[in-house]
Amino acid sequence: PTFWKLLCGEVPEIRVRARARELPPELLGADFRDDRQARTDLQQWLGALWAEKDSLLDELNRRPPEPNA
């Protein structure tokens, strides 16, 4: 569904998953402006998070809706 359909009340169900993630220790305090390797490491870490998110969305979209409790 589109964001517009959500705003118009045309989305019957919304599922939310939230998970706190800690920044890897090697990225804490890194100089992302001047340290090319730190930027690359951050991009790879974020890319892995996005890939995991995409995989979860694919899985959730394959499942039938859960019955209301």
C-alpha positions as CSV (number, residue, x, y, z in Angstrom):
1,P,0.0,0.0,0.0
2,T,1.0,3.6,-0.5
3,F,1.5,6.2,2.1
4,W,-1.5,8.0,0.7
5,K,-3.7,4.9,1.2
6,L,-2.5,4.8,4.8
7,L,-3.4,8.5,5.3
8,C,-6.9,7.8,3.8
9,G,-7.5,4.9,6.2
10,E,-7.4,2.3,3.4
11,V,-4.8,0.2,5.1
12,P,-6.5,-2.4,7.2
13,E,-3.4,-3.5,9.2
14,I,0.0,-2.1,10.2
15,R,2.7,-4.3,11.7
16,V,5.6,-2.7,13.4
17,R,8.8,-4.3,14.5
18,A,11.3,-2.3,16.5
19,R,14.7,-3.4,17.6
20,A,17.5,-1.3,19.2
21,R,20.9,-1.8,17.7
22,E,24.2,-0.8,19.2
23,L,26.8,0.9,17.0
24,P,29.8,-1.5,16.6
25,P,32.6,-0.5,18.9
26,E,35.0,0.1,16.1
27,L,32.6,2.8,14.8
28,L,32.2,4.6,18.1
29,G,34.0,8.0,17.9
30,A,35.2,7.4,14.3
31,D,35.9,10.3,12.1
32,F,33.5,9.7,9.2
33,R,34.3,13.0,7.5
34,D,38.1,12.4,7.1
35,D,38.5,8.6,7.5
36,R,37.6,6.9,4.3
37,Q,37.8,3.4,5.9
38,A,35.4,4.5,8.8
39,R,32.9,5.7,6.2
40,T,33.2,2.4,4.3
41,D,32.8,0.4,7.5
42,L,29.7,2.5,8.4
43,Q,28.2,2.1,4.9
44,Q,28.7,-1.7,5.1
45,W,27.1,-1.9,8.5
46,L,24.1,0.2,7.4
47,G,23.9,-1.8,4.2
48,A,23.6,-5.1,6.2
49,L,20.9,-3.5,8.4
50,W,18.9,-2.5,5.3
51,A,19.3,-6.0,3.8
52,E,18.1,-7.6,7.0
53,K,15.1,-5.1,7.0
54,D,14.3,-5.9,3.4
55,S,14.4,-9.7,4.2
56,L,12.1,-9.2,7.1
57,L,9.6,-7.2,5.0
58,D,9.7,-9.9,2.3
59,E,8.9,-12.5,5.0
60,L,6.1,-10.5,6.6
61,N,4.5,-9.8,3.2
62,R,4.4,-13.6,2.4
63,R,2.6,-14.4,5.7
64,P,-1.1,-14.2,6.1
65,P,-2.3,-11.5,8.5
66,E,-2.3,-12.5,12.1
67,P,-5.7,-12.8,13.8
68,N,-6.5,-10.1,16.2
69,A,-6.0,-11.1,19.8
